Amino acid sequence: MRKFPGFFNLRTISFLLALAFAIPLPWHGLTGFYNWFSPFIMLNSVLVLKSFVWLNIVSSGVLILAVFRKRWFCTNLCPVGWSCDKISAISKKNASAHKRLPDLSRWLSVISLASAIVGIPLFIILDPMAIFNGFFTVFTGKLSVVAVISLAGFPLLLLIHLILPDIWCTKLCPLGGLQLIIADVKAKLIKLLRKDEVEIVVADPGRRYLVMTGIGLFAGAMVPKILKPSSVTNIHPPAAVSPELYNSLCCRCGNCSKACPTGIIVSQTDPVNISGWMTPEIRFGPGYCLETCNLCSRVCPSGAITLFNVNAKDQLFMGTAEVTMENCLLVNNKECVKCRESCKFDAIEFVRGDSVFNLNPVVYTNKCVGCGACEVVCPVNCIEVKPFVTSLLTVLPAIR
């Protein structure tokens, strides 16, 4: 890595900016902005979803700069690289102790991108920007101890660098590996254009990349068959992709959790659903999913939550409200209209029950998006939003 004189150089300023955007502050659409600098996240997302959002232009620029300057992002902007270098500098260990270890960075990068072609980006969670931003989710104050431990990847990297200086940047980082691949391709193209004689080497890089790609394609095809989706379902944020794809595409950066104005997005830590470990899920109370908000989709760098317009929110079904009738105040001849008044989608109506004097709340499942407003305001806690797929069959009889 190139060293800059003084403390306030470009790389240090970049670290401070990344830190500011990673901390849970009201940055709105700029929350965790440094995730958008990663071409590794961007390429994994584009290969899986076959779509491109406008903020991907940022990482595309980094990709272009890497063509002209080898590992330009690592040298100038990466907050993880800056932090690891600072720890390595104070380590008393020999920096050459791990030189015999194989360089896995290219392998991780190629295998992940190749597997993304068939729908499973295997190593997107190892992106340094995701690891860095994910750690600062712990400061939202709404995580369990297990979740906090699971998000400790960034301090763990720093601790490892006390023992094995420089190992992340030189041997493991898939984002750095991607930039090295670009440098390799550039060197090969220059050599071909200059019509230099092809040297006979024992290890052919082209053959090695072919093996990496083959492993990635095979792994991407086989992993979904081995890791069958869990029967446990959670309420995902609006416009989330299918559960199987959601679990593999989410990079666990925590942006959506930090940006959510009502604080209802938390990390999933159900041991039964290992494939979805630490992915965002919705837990209502004291807030609900605002009908005027789309921040979670605006800050998601991987596309696990698809970018949507707030005007389309009445078509984005997260779940369906279910009413435990025996506990409802209306059924017990007591006055209450809170659920109907709180519903911005006109999904709840009151119809006459067995007696002419009492009313029953009815949920129209073709209108209920599962925003949770009714669950939050219910004074007797008789309303619960269930995941849309599992709740649909049980509520269908209530459709009118």
N, C-alpha and C positions, 0 to 999 in steps of 0.2 A: 504493500500500500504506500502511496506517495504521502510524505509528511508535509504538513503546512506549518510555517513558523507562527509562533504566538498562539493564543487561546482562541480569539475571535476570528477564526478563518472560516471559509465557506462550509467546511464539513461540520464544525462546531455549531455554527448558526443553523445549519440544517437540522442537527440533532435537537436543538432547542425548539425549533418550529415543530418538528415531529412530536416532541414531548408535549408541547402546548395543545396540538390537535388531538393527541391520544388521551389526554386527561378528560374526564367527564365534565365538560363545560358546555354551555349553550351555544355550540358552534353550528347547530342546525345541519345544513347540507354539507358542511365542511368537516364534520366529525370524522376523525380517523383519516384525514385527507391523504396521508402518505401511503395508504394502501393503493391509491390510484397511480402511484409512481412505479408499481411493480409490473413489469411486462410478463413475469411468470404467472401471476394471478390472472392477468388479462388474457394471455394465450390459452390457459386452461379453461377459462370461462367461455371464450369465443369458440374454441374447438368443441365444447360440450353443447352450448346453446345455439351456436351458429348465428349469433347476433352480436351487435357492436353498439355500445352506448357512447354518448358524446364524451364522457369523462375518460374513456379509454384512450383518447387522444394524448393524455398526459403520459401514460406508459408507452404509447407508440413512439412518442418523442424520445423517451429514454432508450428504447430499442434502436432507434435510428442513430442516436449519439454513440451507442455501443459499437456501431459499425466503424466509426471513425476514431473512437478512443476506447481502448480495451478496458473493460470493467469501469466505465466512466461513473456509473451510479455508485458503485462500491467506493470508489476513490473520493467522490465529492459529496454525496448526499446521504448515504445509508446510515441511519441512526444506530442500527444494531452493530454494524462494522465499526463505527466510531467507539461505541461502548466496549466492544470486545477488545479493540486495540488498546484502550485505556487500561483495562484490566490486565491484558497481556504485558503491558509496559511495566507494571508493578510486580508481576510474577517473578519469582526467583527460579522458576523452572527453565530448562533449556528449550528454546523455541523449536529446535530441530529434533526434539524427542519423538515427534509423530511423523517425521518425514517418510518413514517406511510404510506408513499407513496408506492404503489406496485412496486415490482421489475419487470420491463418490459423488461430487457435486454435479458433474456432467451426467452420470448415470441416473441420479434422482430426477434431474430436469427432463431428460429425454424420455425416461420411462413414464413419468407423470403426463407429459404432453402426448405421448403415443397412446396411453390408456384413455386420455381425455377424448381422443378421436372416436373411441367406441363407447364413450359416455361416462367413464369413471376417472376423474382426475386424482390419482392415487395420493400424490404428495403435496397437494395444494396447501394443506395445513402447515407444511414446513417452510412456507414462504416467510422470510424474516420480517416483512412488514406486518403480516398477520400475527406472528408471534409477539412482536413489539406492541402493537395496538391491543391485542387480546389481553395482555397482562394488565393494562391499565383499566380494564373493565372491573377489576376487583375494587376499585375506588368508588363504584356506584353505590356500594353499601347494601346491595340486595342479593348477595351471593352466599351460598352455603360454604362451609369450610372445605367440603369436597371440591366445589367449583373453584374456590380460590387456589387450592393446590393444583388443580388441573390446568389453571391458567398461568402457572409459574414457570413457563418455558423460558421467558427472557432472563429472569434472575438465575435460572439453572444454567443457561449458556454462559453467563458471566462467571459463575462458580467453576464451570468446566475450564474456562480460560485461565483460571489460577493454577490449574494442574497441567493443562495442555494448551499453552499459548498459541493463538492464531489458528486453532484447528477448525473453527466454524467457517471462517472466510476462505481458507485455503483448501479444505477437504470436504466440507459438507453442504454448504449453502446452495440450494438449487437455483436461486436467483443469480448468484455468482456463476454457477455452472452454465446457465443459459447464456450469459455474456461471454463466457469462454468458448461456447459452441459457436457463437457469432464470429468470434475472432478466428476460430479454426476454419470456418466456412470461407471467411474473407481471405485468409492465407491460401487456401486451396484454389479459390477462384483467381487470385492474382497469379499464382503459379501456372494455372492453365492458360490464362491470357498471355502470359509472357512466354508460353510454350517451352518452359524449362523441362529438362529431362526429368522424368519421374524416377525418384530414387527408390531403390529396393530396400524396404524396411521390414523388420520382423513383425511389428505390430502395425497393421494398416488401420489408421483412424477411421476410414470409411467403413471398413468391415466391423470395427468396434461399434460405430454408431448404428449400423444395421442390426447388430445383435441387441443393442439397447432398445431399439424401436420394436423389434420382434418380441422382446420380453414385455414391453409396455402394452403392446396390442393383445398379447396372450393374457396378461394379468387383468387388463381391462375387461376382457370377455369372460374370464373365469371368476373373478371376485364376486360379482353379483350372484352367481350360482352357489358359491360357497357361503357367503354371508347373506342368508335369506332375511328379508325384512322382518322386523319384530312385529308381533301382533299388537304391541302397545302403541297407541296413537296419542299424539299430543296436538294441541292447538298451535298451529304455526302462524306467523305473521301473514297479513293479507298479501296475495299475489305470490306466495311461496310456490316453488316448483314442486313436483310430485315428491312424496316422502322419501322414496329410494334415492332419487337424484339429489334431493335437498341435503340428505345426510353426507353425501360424498362431495358435493359442490361447495357447501358452506366451509369457509376457511377459518371459522372460529375467531374472527378478529374483534368481535364485540361491538362493532360500530352501531348496529341497530339497537342494542341494549342501551348504549350511552346516549343515543340520539332521541330515543322514545320520550316524548314529553310527559307521559303519564306513568312511566316506569313499570310497564306491564310485561316487558320483554326480558326474560331471564334465561339462564343457561340450563339445559336439560341434563339432569344427573341421575336418571333412572337406570339402575344397574341391569334391568331387563332389556333395555334398548341400547346396547353397547354401540351399535353402528351410528346412533344419533347422539352419542355422548358430547355434551357441551354445545350442541346446536341450540339456537334460540327457540324458545317456546313462549306462548302467552299464558300468563297467570293474572287473572283479573283481581282488582282490589288493591288499593282504594280507587284506582283509575280504570278506565276502559279505553278501547281503541277509538280515538276521535275520528269522526266522520270527515273532518277537514284536514287530516294529516296523512302524508305519504313519506315521511322522513326515513322510515326503515328501508324503503325501496331506493331512496336517493343516495343513501350512504353505503349500500351493499356493493362491494367491489367485485364479487364473484358471480353475481346474478342469481344466487340462491333465492333471493327475494327479487322478483322481476319489477323493474321500474314501471310505475303506474301513475295515472292521473287521478286526483281526488274525485273527479266527476264520475269515475268508473267504480267507485268504492261500493256502490249498491249491487255490483255484480261479482264482488270478490268474497266468496263464502269461506270463512274460517271455521265456523261451527254453527250449531243450532241451539237455541235456548230451549230448555226443558223445564216444565213446571211440576213440582210435587204438589198436586192439587189439595191433598188433605191438610197441608200447612198454609195454604193461601188464605189471606184475610178475607178476600171476597167470598170464597166458598164457605167461610165461617161467619157470613153475614156481618162483616166489618168493612168499613169504607176504606178503599185504597185504590189509587190510580197511578201510582208511581211508575210501574213498568211500562204502561202505555205512553205516559207522558215523556219518559226518557228515551223511547225508541224513535230514532230519527229516520227510520226506514219504513214506518207504518206496518211493522210486522206483527204487532200484537193488537188483538181486538177482544172485546168482552162480549160473550154470548150468554143467553139465558141457560141456566142449568136445570136441574130437576124441579126446583121450586121457582115460582114466579118472582120470588123476592131475592134470589141470589144469582150472581153472574160468575161465569168461568172465563179465565184468560185463555185465549187460543193463540198459538204461534203459527204464523203462516210461513212455512219453511221455504217457499219460493221467494220470500222477501227478507227473511232473517239471515243476516250475514255473520252472526256470532260476534258482534262487537263488544258484548258484555255489559252494556249500559244498564240493562234491566237487572242483571245479576248483582251489580254493584249497589243499585238503589233499593233493592227489595228489603223491606224492614224485617222480614222473618226468614230470610235466606232460603226461600223455597224455589229459587230459579238458579239453574246451573247451565252454563254453556258447554255442550259436548262437542268433540271434534266432528266435523261435518259428515265424514264418511260413515262413522259408527252410529251417529245419532239419527241419520236420515230415516232408517227403517222404523225406528221407534216413534218418530214424530209424524210420519206421513199420514196417519189417520186423522190428525188434527187439521190437515189442510182443508180449506173451504173455498 
